[in-house]
């Protein structure tokens, strides 16, 4: 990756923060109506499960697996997650908080169409 050496130097003594929505779900994101869950208890449990799967894959350093997970979970953390893992080496993550945002209006889609945002802590 062009510039990775410079990024490694900058990150050596820095806190790394990235933003992403690790789970996009529902009709507006291409899920079939029968597979689309509202952001209720079941839907948020599914989001937690999928995000936790991604955390475990990235913690193992399985970059290809993480890439594939991001495609299926419709996560936009694919690139940032892999770069953070590369810069920090072995890491473990855990979800500290999980919220959702309705995105139906954004895509002019019927419900459910929503995005899960997670506060994830990564530690060595």
N, C-alpha and C positions, 0 to 999 in steps of 0.2 A: 504494500500500500504506500503510495507516495506520501512522504512526510511523516511516516510512523516513527522514525528515529527522533525527530523533533518533538513529536507528541509524547514519546516515552520520557524525554528529558523534562518537559513541562509537567507531566503527571507524576514524576518521581516524588515530589514533596507536596502534592496538591490533593485536595479533596475532589473527587470526580462526582459530578451530578449529571444525570441525563433525564430527559423527560420522554415519555412514551405512553401510549395506551396499549397495554399488552393483550387486550381481548376485545374484538369488535364482533357484534353478534346481531343476528336477526335478518329480517326480510331485506332491509336496505343494504345489507352486506352479503347478499346472495344465499343466505340460508333459506331452505324451503319453509313454508309456513308450518308444516307439521314438525319440523325440527327446531323451530324458533321458540325460545323461552322468554317470558317477560323478565324484567330485572327484579323478580321477587326472590323469596328464599331459595327456590330451586335454581333460578337463573344465576343468582349470585354464587351459589355453591358450585355451579358448573364453571363460572368464571374463575373462582378460587382454585378449583381443580386444574383447569387448563394452565393458569398462570403458574401454579406450583410445579406442574410438569415441565414448563419452560425453565423455571429456576433450577430444577434438578439436572436438566440436560446441559444447561450452561455451566453449572457448577462442575460437571464432569469434564468440561472442556471439549464437548462434542459439538464442534462448530457446524458441521453439516446437519447433524440432528437438530440443532437449535434453529438453523435456517429453515428446515422443513417444518418444525413446530410453529415458527412464526407465520409461515404461509397458512397452515391449517387453522391456527388460532386467530389469524388475521391480526397479528401483533405488528406494530410499527417500531418495535425495539430491536429488530433484527441486526442492523448494522451497529448501533450504539452498544447493544449488549455484547456483541462479539468483540468490539474494540475494548470495552471496559474489562472484559475477562482476559483479553490478551495483555493489557497493560498491568493488571493486578495479579495475574496468575490465579492459582487455585482460590476460589471464593465460595462462600455459602450465602444463600439468600433466604429471606423470610418476609412474608407479607405482614406489614404492620397495620395497614388499613386498606379497605377496598370500598370504592364508591362507583356509581354509574352516572352516566349522562345520557339522556334521551337524544338520539340523533335522527329520529324520524323526520322532523321538520327540515333538517339539513339536506336530506336526500329525497324529500317529498315521498316518503315511504310510509306505509301503514305500520302500526306497531305489531310486534316489537322490533325496534331498531335502536340499539343502544351500544354504548362503549363502556367498558370497565376500566377505571383508573386505579392503580395500586401504588401505595407507598411501600417500596421494597427496600429493605436494608441489606446491603452486601457486606460481609466481613471475611477477612482472610481465614 
